[in-house]
Amino acid sequence: MPKKDTAAAVLGMLSTAGAQTRRTPESGPPAEEAEEMAAAPTVTVTQDAPALVTTLPTPTRPTTTTAAEAPRTLRLRPGTAQRLRQAWLETKRDDVLLTAQDFASDLVDEALARRRRRPAAQN
């Protein structure tokens, strides 16, 4: 496949060849358009229209956060974050549709399940 001539493309974009075909702002509209604009009827408003303003009801927000609502963002130590990313990239090679969020969620779910199964004596 031949290479594109980028220099010619850039010069073409910078060219003023099409400037002669464009109407300049000083020239104004053609005579036909000027006649149509002059023939348009004018409207005069003699009374102010009453303004109608209504408010939408504001939904109530819960004032307290329940324990079930946990923040979705957690900060990891840099070393842990790097190992997590490496593990996700390795796993993603086999499952290209695997998102980092799904991978991390599955990993944390598995770790929490193992921690619950561990006997209390080992804690």
Solvent accessible surface area in square Angstrom, and as a share of the most:
residue,aa,sasa,rsa
1,M,225,1.00
2,P,119,0.75
3,K,195,0.83
4,K,180,0.76
5,D,96,0.50
6,T,99,0.58
7,A,65,0.50
8,A,54,0.42
9,A,57,0.44
10,V,71,0.41
11,L,123,0.61
12,G,51,0.49
13,M,149,0.67
14,L,128,0.64
15,S,60,0.39
16,T,98,0.57
17,A,78,0.60
18,G,32,0.30
19,A,43,0.34
20,Q,144,0.64
21,T,118,0.69
22,R,167,0.61
23,R,148,0.54
24,T,72,0.42
25,P,124,0.78
26,E,153,0.69
27,S,74,0.47
28,G,29,0.28
29,P,66,0.42
30,P,67,0.42
31,A,75,0.58
32,E,132,0.59
33,E,78,0.35
34,A,44,0.34
35,E,122,0.55
36,E,125,0.56
37,M,136,0.61
38,A,89,0.69
39,A,84,0.65
40,A,58,0.45
41,P,122,0.77
42,T,130,0.75
43,V,134,0.77
44,T,117,0.68
45,V,118,0.68
46,T,127,0.74
47,Q,146,0.65
48,D,140,0.72
49,A,91,0.71
50,P,130,0.82
51,A,94,0.73
52,L,163,0.81
53,V,126,0.72
54,T,107,0.62
55,T,124,0.72
56,L,159,0.79
57,P,123,0.77
58,T,118,0.68
59,P,108,0.68
60,T,133,0.78
61,R,210,0.77
62,P,117,0.73
63,T,136,0.79
64,T,105,0.61
65,T,105,0.61
66,T,81,0.47
67,A,109,0.85
68,A,98,0.76
69,E,111,0.50
70,A,75,0.58
71,P,104,0.65
72,R,203,0.74
73,T,108,0.63
74,L,136,0.68
75,R,230,0.84
76,L,88,0.44
77,R,183,0.67
78,P,118,0.74
79,G,41,0.39
80,T,36,0.21
81,A,40,0.31
82,Q,102,0.45
83,R,163,0.60
84,L,46,0.23
85,R,129,0.47
86,Q,83,0.37
87,A,38,0.29
88,W,37,0.13
89,L,59,0.29
90,E,96,0.43
91,T,54,0.32
92,K,60,0.26
93,R,181,0.66
94,D,136,0.70
95,D,68,0.35
96,V,107,0.61
97,L,154,0.77
98,L,25,0.12
99,T,68,0.40
100,A,49,0.38
101,Q,110,0.49
102,D,74,0.38
103,F,26,0.11
104,A,29,0.23
105,S,52,0.33
106,D,76,0.39
107,L,76,0.38
108,V,79,0.45
109,D,85,0.44
110,E,96,0.43
111,A,44,0.34
112,L,84,0.42
113,A,33,0.26
114,R,140,0.51
115,R,155,0.56
116,R,185,0.67
117,R,176,0.64
118,R,102,0.37
119,P,78,0.49
120,A,90,0.70
121,A,102,0.79
122,Q,121,0.54
123,N,135,0.69
